[in-house]
Amino acid sequence: MFSGTKINISEEAARCLLCYDAPCSNACGHGFRPDKAVRAVRFDNVISAASKINQNVCAECVGECERACIHYDFPVRIREIIRKLPQSKKCRADLSIEFCGVKCENPFFLSSSIVAANYDMIARAFDAGWGGAVFKTIGKYVVHEVSPRFDAIKKDATPFAGFKNLEQISEHTLEENLEVISRLKKDYPSKVIIASIMGQNEEEWTEIAELCEKAGADMIECNFSCPQMAADGMGSDVGQNPELVKLYTRCVKKKTTIPVLAKMTPNIEDMTVPAIKAIEGGADAIAAINTIKSITAVDLEKMQSLPDINGKSAVSGYSGKAVKPIALRFICDMAKCEKLKGIPLSGMGGIETWQDAAEFIALGCENIQVTTSVMQYGYRIVEDMISGLSEFMVTNGYTRLSDLVGKALGNIVPAEKLDRETIVYPIISKEKCIGCGRCYISCQDAGHQAIEFDQERIPKIKGAECAGCQLCSLVCPAGAISRSKRINRRRC
């Protein structure tokens, strides 16, 4: 519906710096929030973007917001974005859902990390609209952190597409953390508090779990998956040992009555194996994925891996948008596993927008956890997640969030069951094509040599050679290549 304009305004919105206390909105003489409108577009929430401003008034505006823009290059073209927005629709679906028998006002939770590390942070998140939080992992282990502890893979205008993290569990004492959990539950009774825990032996797992329930936690998440613990026998060391997963889950269930989640490590070939063991140990749900063991970069002048910690570094967890395909694969594996049928799933890994969240839900998740996106953009992103998912549900006839859970699973099949008798050809739009030749280069050097490109700089598809791989459409920078209807190969 908006494919022609959405690409343009999305690209422009991606230039926005997402400022704190945005100068553009402060300069608006009408009291509108152009920063929120632009942010909504950036996070795939075009439909509700117009609700942040008044399109009729903005159409006649002289542009105080653009003049106030502090972009380092040139001002974001806010008025152009606003003029091309579709009419606002105020749609609000019921995003509440029961997860492990606990009522959640929406599925969006902070995951166990620095974004959920103390009272003030989680309180701000709850005020912003998050349905719950998984408190940063607590235990008796004394943490000594390194500096710096982060590195990132950058992409275009984003601060990072992939993120490396050397941080461990909470640096506060167990007693301090339990007090915060108790205070949060008292002050925000309708929000869901999940205590993430990690022990070093059977007794610790049991004791910490019991204390968390007494403090008021609604659920417990067992961290069997942190890949950068400085002590042996913790985190992913446990998650890669299915029998330990079962043992420690049983220890947690021994003296607790609240639901228990087992958080899985992706640093394993088949996640269903430890997940099944966790359920055998008494877990009520599975959370996945934690971060992926990684080395993000090497400084070739110093021959040192990053981040540089006094000349050294270490393998540690990778997260961010780049890991989403891997997270979805593991979620799908568990959702389709017969021995895990009916087990609730909490999904995480690369979730930035409502669309990312909806994909996890469509593959079987009833709950969503987010960290790396909050580290880039702040707690405010939940506003666009809520409005975007609401609009999607209303538009597509979903009355309850539970109706969306697992909806896409049936369409993921083994490779041998895919249709190999039909083909979809690329269609090049002469109006949109800019004659750059990117499609030609990719097809010549990495495809089937099925594109002609002459001095007129107009690419043409050679049907007899084309295999319908669609590489050309993926590399086209102008969005000039679409797809034909599916055709039976025998008739080609």
Order of alpha helices (4+ residues) and beta strands (2+ residues): alpha-alpha-alpha-alpha-alpha-alpha-alpha-beta-beta-beta-alpha-beta-beta-beta-alpha-beta-alpha-beta-alpha-alpha-beta-alpha-beta-beta-beta-beta-beta-alpha-beta-alpha-beta-alpha-alpha-beta-beta-alpha-beta-beta-alpha-beta-beta
